[in-house]
Amino acid sequence: MRSATDHPRALNPAGMAPLVSVVIPSYNHARYLREAIDSILTQDYPRIELIVIDDGSTDGSPEILRGYGSRFHWERQQNQGQVATLNRGWLMSKGEIIGYLSADDVLLPGSVSAAVQCLAEHPEAALAYSDFNLIDPSSAVVRRVRAPDFDYRRMVVELECPPGPGAFFRRSAFDKAGTWNPRFKQMLDYEYWLRLGLHGRFVRIPKVLAAYRVHPGSQSFAASHQIRPREPITIVESYFANPALSAEIRAAEPHALGTAHLLSAQLHLKVGNYREGMATLLRAFRLKPRSAISPRTFRILFNALFNRTGHRLLWTIRQMFRSRAG
């Protein structure tokens, strides 16, 4: 590891590199857990507090954690869900900068150093985020995802969620925004970034610094009974109930609700609620008439109907080529 003096612009007022806390909430991801942990332990940043909380896994996760001994703090609990697990980890952490990593994702080398440096160079910022790769179950890169540049109004009205894996934010902003809301399950990260964004802007690092794994057990492939189609609408309605919002943001409420209905229609279609999906789509068009001819609408509808099939077909083709090569 580098010494603190290798990061002079990232020093805190006490003359030390700020402590960075990373929380991994883990539930039945034994296949990927070691890769996620090692991606943090091998970072070049000198001061990282890693906290792994196993949320009642029934696979081999506990054995993997025991194999690391005391190299980082880990513990097990009865199953409480991702939100409660993350909140518990963040509240017990001590870092000036905090983040999380899903147990099936990875940080790339240098990601923590880059995030700390970015926040040091932008003292007004609450969060730093980067581009990332989509990877398949065997860690092969599917494609690069270029995260959008930050625009808070666009995040609100287009339900755009710039931060992905590898995002890090200041403890001071976390203290103001509070913890993740257990009310939400489908877009809980987006709901949190909305609140965090009220306490400082986000800064994009134009580098690939993390990888998001797409596999049958990931959120992208959530079982139908786990999908909550109305959640985008509920999040937007809850957000605009905040009396502290600026007049400029408040004026965009119909636009944001139209986008929320569009995403809700997508989720209805994903789970086969075609009648409700089409009714929600029509409400989206009434709230936001231009969305009826928007390319994004066609992308959303295509994704709702073909996304899972497309990823699985790609994995099958890759596996065939690997088998032949072997």
Rosetta blueprint (number, residue, H / E / L):
1 M L
2 R L
3 S L
4 A H
5 T H
6 D H
7 H L
8 P H
9 R H
10 A H
11 L L
12 N L
13 P L
14 A L
15 G L
16 M L
17 A L
18 P L
19 L L
20 V E
21 S E
22 V E
23 V E
24 I E
25 P E
26 S E
27 Y L
28 N L
29 H L
30 A H
31 R H
32 Y H
33 L H
34 R H
35 E H
36 A H
37 I H
38 D H
39 S H
40 I H
41 L H
42 T L
43 Q L
44 D L
45 Y L
46 P L
47 R L
48 I E
49 E E
50 L E
51 I E
52 V E
53 I E
54 D E
55 D L
56 G L
57 S L
58 T L
59 D L
60 G L
61 S H
62 P H
63 E H
64 I H
65 L H
66 R H
67 G L
68 Y L
69 G L
70 S L
71 R L
72 F L
73 H E
74 W E
75 E E
76 R E
77 Q L
78 Q L
79 N L
80 Q L
81 G L
82 Q H
83 V H
84 A H
85 T H
86 L H
87 N H
88 R H
89 G H
90 W H
91 L H
92 M H
93 S L
94 K L
95 G L
96 E L
97 I E
98 I E
99 G E
100 Y E
101 L L
102 S L
103 A L
104 D L
105 D L
106 V E
107 L E
108 L L
109 P L
110 G L
111 S H
112 V H
113 S H
114 A H
115 A H
116 V H
117 Q H
118 C H
119 L H
120 A H
121 E H
122 H L
123 P L
124 E L
125 A E
126 A E
127 L E
128 A E
129 Y E
130 S E
131 D E
132 F E
133 N E
134 L E
135 I E
136 D L
137 P L
138 S L
139 S L
140 A L
141 V E
142 V E
143 R E
144 R E
145 V E
146 R L
147 A L
148 P L
149 D L
150 F L
151 D L
152 Y H
153 R H
154 R H
155 M H
156 V H
157 V H
158 E L
159 L L
160 E L
161 C L
162 P L
163 P L
164 G L
165 P L
166 G L
167 A L
168 F E
169 F E
170 R E
171 R H
172 S H
173 A H
174 F H
175 D H
176 K H
177 A H
178 G L
179 T L
180 W L
181 N L
182 P L
183 R L
184 F L
185 K L
186 Q L
187 M L
188 L H
189 D H
190 Y H
191 E H
192 Y H
193 W H
194 L H
195 R H
196 L H
197 G H
198 L H
199 H H
200 G L
201 R E
202 F E
203 V E
204 R E
205 I E
206 P E
207 K E
208 V E
209 L E
210 A E
211 A E
212 Y E
213 R E
214 V L
215 H L
216 P L
217 G L
218 S L
219 Q H
220 S H
221 F H
222 A L
223 A L
224 S H
225 H H
226 Q H
227 I L
228 R L
229 P L
230 R L
231 E H
232 P H
233 I H
234 T H
235 I H
236 V H
237 E H
238 S H
239 Y H
240 F H
241 A L
242 N L
243 P L
244 A L
245 L L
246 S L
247 A H
248 E H
249 I H
250 R H
251 A L
252 A L
253 E H
254 P H
255 H H
256 A H
257 L H
258 G H
259 T H
260 A H
261 H H
262 L H
263 L H
264 S H
265 A H
266 Q H
267 L H
268 H H
269 L H
270 K H
271 V L
272 G L
273 N L
274 Y H
275 R H
276 E H
277 G H
278 M H
279 A H
280 T H
281 L H
282 L H
283 R H
284 A H
285 F H
286 R H
287 L H
288 K L
289 P H
290 R H
291 S H
292 A H
293 I H
294 S L
295 P H
296 R H
297 T H
298 F H
299 R H
300 I H
301 L H
302 F H
303 N H
304 A H
305 L H
306 F H
307 N H
308 R H
309 T H
310 G H
311 H H
312 R H
313 L H
314 L H
315 W H
316 T H
317 I H
318 R H
319 Q H
320 M H
321 F H
322 R H
323 S H
324 R H
325 A H
326 G L
